[in-house]
Amino acid sequence: MAKIAVLVKQVPDTNSKIIVSGNSVDLSSVKMVMSPYDEFAVENALRHRESSGGTVTAITVGGPSSEKVLKDAKAIGVDEIVRVDCNSYMDSNALQTILSSIISTEGFEVVYCGKSAADTGAASTGPGVAEHLGWSSVSNISDSNFDDGFSVVAPMNDGNAVIAVSLPAVISCDKGNTKVRKPNVKGIMQAKRASVDVRSCDIPPTSVNIISQSLPPAKPAGKKFEGGQNASEVARLLRDEANII
């Protein structure tokens, strides 16, 4: 009977148009969703519970608006949903300190998370939390198996490796062969009525501060060529400007 935690994060929809206002990103009109890799983490956590028994608790750190991703996780089957109340910026180490504290306090035995968040792409949460806890860590898993112990499939330099995992452990999930289940009507209704367990936290000091934010430079307009007479010019541009050949 495993006590399982899955870490989820609210991020801007990857199809949203990002606007910078002043020196910061304006997210007021941006649709917010669960980070895509976290969806695979939720699915693997649910599969773990179905194989071994126990409970799955979804945890996020954020303000009240971030409860939507918890309700989304609840709709597809997690047992409990927890929001650590914090609406201010913190660096990766501070976030991992908060997460590892609640994981340790609540007695979780295995933690699932996405391999990276869609907004930052840092890929540091799983390994960082494991380091704080002193647990084993496996990153970028593409599949999990519970038939004979607990094992995962993760990429290696020359292919994939099947890795036997001893608990406690933190598992960071890639897409791989994981197909995320969809919520049914019953799950959606239960999620709407579900109560979010809100926890307070002491925010550790941060060593990183954002000075300003800006969009990358606009890409130059494309160039179009027709006819074989332009072949030499196209080859020159590919070599001298695009650095392809």
C-alpha positions as CSV (number, residue, x, y, z in Angstrom):
1,M,0.0,0.0,0.0
2,A,2.0,2.9,-1.3
3,K,1.6,6.5,-0.3
4,I,2.1,8.3,-3.6
5,A,2.6,12.1,-4.3
6,V,2.4,13.6,-7.7
7,L,3.6,17.2,-8.3
8,V,1.6,19.3,-10.7
9,K,2.2,22.9,-11.9
10,Q,-0.1,25.5,-13.6
11,V,1.5,26.9,-16.7
12,P,0.4,29.0,-19.7
13,D,-1.2,27.0,-22.5
14,T,1.6,26.4,-25.1
15,N,-0.7,27.9,-27.8
16,S,-1.2,31.1,-25.9
17,K,0.3,34.4,-27.1
18,I,2.7,35.8,-24.5
19,I,2.8,39.5,-24.0
20,V,5.5,41.4,-22.1
21,S,4.2,44.5,-20.3
22,G,7.0,46.7,-18.9
23,N,9.6,44.4,-17.5
24,S,7.3,41.4,-16.8
25,V,5.1,38.9,-18.6
26,D,1.4,39.8,-18.6
27,L,-0.5,36.5,-18.0
28,S,-3.9,38.2,-17.2
29,S,-5.5,37.0,-20.5
30,V,-3.6,33.8,-20.9
31,K,-5.3,30.4,-20.6
32,M,-3.6,28.4,-17.8
33,V,-3.3,24.6,-17.9
34,M,-1.5,21.7,-16.2
35,S,2.0,21.4,-17.5
36,P,1.9,18.6,-20.2
37,Y,4.6,16.4,-18.7
38,D,2.8,16.5,-15.4
39,E,-0.2,14.8,-17.0
40,F,2.1,11.8,-17.7
41,A,3.2,11.9,-14.0
42,V,-0.4,11.8,-12.9
43,E,-1.1,8.8,-15.1
44,N,2.0,6.9,-13.9
45,A,1.0,7.7,-10.3
46,L,-2.5,6.3,-10.8
47,R,-1.1,3.2,-12.5
48,H,1.2,2.7,-9.5
49,R,-1.8,2.9,-7.1
50,E,-3.9,0.5,-9.2
51,S,-1.1,-2.1,-9.1
52,S,0.1,-1.7,-5.5
53,G,-2.8,-0.1,-3.7
54,G,-2.5,3.0,-1.6
55,T,-3.4,6.6,-2.3
56,V,-2.3,9.4,-4.7
57,T,-2.1,13.0,-3.5
58,A,-1.7,15.8,-6.1
59,I,0.4,18.7,-4.8
60,T,0.9,22.2,-6.3
61,V,2.5,25.4,-5.0
62,G,0.7,28.6,-5.9
63,G,-2.1,30.9,-5.4
64,P,-5.9,30.1,-5.4
65,S,-6.0,30.2,-9.2
66,S,-3.7,27.2,-9.4
67,E,-6.4,25.0,-7.8
68,K,-7.7,24.3,-11.3
69,V,-4.9,21.9,-12.1
70,L,-5.6,20.1,-8.8
71,K,-9.3,19.7,-9.8
72,D,-8.1,18.4,-13.2
73,A,-6.0,15.8,-11.4
74,K,-8.9,14.9,-9.1
75,A,-11.2,14.5,-12.1
76,I,-9.1,11.7,-13.5
77,G,-8.7,9.9,-10.2
78,V,-6.3,11.2,-7.6
79,D,-7.5,10.8,-4.0
80,E,-6.4,14.0,-2.3
81,I,-5.5,17.5,-3.6
82,V,-3.1,19.8,-1.7
83,R,-2.2,23.4,-2.5
84,V,0.8,25.0,-0.7
85,D,-0.2,28.6,-0.5
86,C,2.5,30.8,-2.1
87,N,1.9,33.4,-4.8
88,S,5.4,34.9,-5.0
89,Y,8.4,34.1,-7.1
90,M,10.9,31.7,-5.8
91,D,14.0,30.1,-7.3
92,S,14.3,26.3,-7.9
93,N,16.0,25.6,-4.6
94,A,13.4,27.4,-2.5
95,L,10.6,25.5,-4.4
96,Q,12.3,22.2,-3.9
97,T,12.8,22.9,-0.2
98,I,9.1,23.6,0.3
99,L,8.1,20.4,-1.7
100,S,10.5,18.2,0.1
101,S,9.3,19.4,3.4
102,I,5.7,18.5,2.8
103,I,6.7,15.2,1.2
104,S,8.8,14.3,4.3
105,T,6.2,15.5,6.8
106,E,3.3,13.6,5.2
107,G,5.3,10.4,4.9
108,F,5.1,9.8,1.1
109,E,7.1,6.9,-0.3
110,V,7.2,7.7,-4.0
111,V,6.9,11.0,-5.8
112,Y,6.0,11.5,-9.5
113,C,6.5,14.7,-11.5
114,G,6.9,15.8,-15.1
115,K,10.4,15.8,-16.5
116,S,10.2,19.6,-16.9
117,A,7.7,22.4,-16.7
118,A,6.4,23.9,-20.0
119,D,7.1,27.5,-18.9
120,T,10.7,27.2,-17.5
121,G,12.0,23.9,-18.9
122,A,14.5,23.7,-16.1
123,A,14.0,20.0,-15.5
124,S,15.4,20.4,-11.9
125,T,12.4,19.7,-9.7
126,G,12.5,15.9,-9.6
127,P,16.3,15.6,-9.1
128,G,16.3,18.6,-6.7
129,V,13.6,17.2,-4.5
130,A,15.3,13.8,-4.4
131,E,18.5,15.5,-3.4
132,H,16.8,17.4,-0.6
133,L,15.2,14.1,0.6
134,G,18.2,11.9,0.1
135,W,16.1,9.6,-2.1
136,S,17.0,7.8,-5.3
137,S,15.9,9.5,-8.5
138,V,15.2,8.4,-12.1
139,S,14.5,11.0,-14.8
140,N,12.8,11.0,-18.2
141,I,11.0,7.7,-17.8
142,S,8.9,6.6,-20.7
143,D,7.2,3.6,-19.1
144,S,6.7,1.9,-15.7
145,N,6.0,-1.7,-14.7
146,F,4.7,-3.2,-11.5
147,D,4.4,-6.9,-12.4
148,D,7.6,-8.1,-10.6
149,G,8.7,-5.3,-8.3
150,F,8.8,-1.7,-9.5
151,S,10.8,-0.9,-12.6
152,V,10.9,1.9,-15.2
153,V,12.2,2.5,-18.7
154,A,14.5,5.4,-19.1
155,P,16.8,6.5,-22.0
156,M,20.5,5.8,-22.1
157,N,23.1,6.8,-24.6
158,D,22.7,3.8,-26.8
159,G,19.0,3.0,-26.2
160,N,16.6,2.4,-23.3
161,A,17.3,0.8,-20.0
162,V,15.0,-1.1,-17.7
163,I,15.8,0.1,-14.2
164,A,14.6,-1.6,-10.9
165,V,13.6,1.1,-8.5
166,S,13.7,0.8,-4.7
167,L,11.5,3.1,-2.7
168,P,11.6,5.8,-1.6
169,A,12.2,7.5,-4.9
170,V,11.4,10.5,-7.1
171,I,10.4,9.6,-10.7
172,S,10.4,12.3,-13.4
173,C,8.1,11.4,-16.4
174,D,8.4,11.9,-20.1
175,K,5.7,11.0,-22.6
176,G,7.0,7.7,-24.0
177,N,4.3,5.1,-24.2
178,T,2.1,6.7,-21.6
179,K,-1.5,7.4,-22.7
180,V,-3.2,9.8,-20.3
181,R,-6.7,8.8,-19.3
182,K,-9.6,11.2,-19.8
183,P,-12.0,12.2,-17.0
184,N,-15.5,10.8,-17.1
185,V,-18.7,12.6,-16.0
186,K,-18.5,11.1,-12.5
187,G,-14.9,12.2,-12.1
188,I,-15.7,15.8,-13.3
189,M,-18.6,16.1,-10.8
190,Q,-16.5,14.8,-7.9
191,A,-13.7,17.2,-8.8
192,K,-16.1,20.2,-8.7
193,R,-17.2,19.2,-5.2
194,A,-13.7,18.3,-3.9
195,S,-12.2,20.3,-1.1
196,V,-8.6,21.5,-1.6
197,D,-6.3,21.1,1.4
198,V,-4.6,24.4,1.6
199,R,-1.3,24.5,3.5
200,S,0.8,27.5,4.6
201,C,4.6,27.5,4.2
202,D,7.6,29.5,5.2
203,I,9.3,30.7,1.9
204,P,13.0,30.1,2.0
205,P,15.3,32.9,1.0
206,T,15.9,33.0,-2.8
207,S,19.3,33.6,-4.3
208,V,17.9,34.4,-7.8
209,N,16.0,37.5,-8.7
210,I,14.3,38.3,-12.0
211,I,15.5,41.8,-13.2
212,S,13.4,42.0,-16.4
213,Q,11.7,39.9,-19.0
214,S,11.6,40.4,-22.7
215,L,10.5,38.5,-25.8
216,P,13.2,37.1,-28.1
217,P,14.0,39.1,-31.3
218,A,11.5,38.7,-34.1
219,K,12.6,36.3,-36.8
220,P,13.4,38.0,-40.1
221,A,11.0,37.6,-43.0
222,G,11.5,34.4,-45.0
223,K,12.9,34.4,-48.5
224,K,11.3,32.7,-51.5
225,F,13.0,31.6,-54.7
226,E,11.6,30.0,-57.8
227,G,13.3,28.4,-60.8
228,G,16.6,26.6,-61.2
229,Q,18.5,29.7,-62.0
230,N,18.4,30.6,-58.3
231,A,20.0,27.4,-57.1
232,S,23.4,28.9,-56.6
233,E,22.0,31.8,-54.5
234,V,19.9,29.4,-52.4
235,A,23.0,27.3,-51.8
236,R,25.0,30.4,-50.8
237,L,22.3,31.5,-48.3
238,L,22.0,28.0,-46.8
239,R,25.8,28.0,-46.3
240,D,26.5,31.6,-45.2
241,E,23.3,32.7,-43.4
242,A,21.5,29.5,-42.3
243,N,24.7,27.6,-41.6
244,I,23.0,24.4,-42.8
245,I,25.6,23.3,-45.4
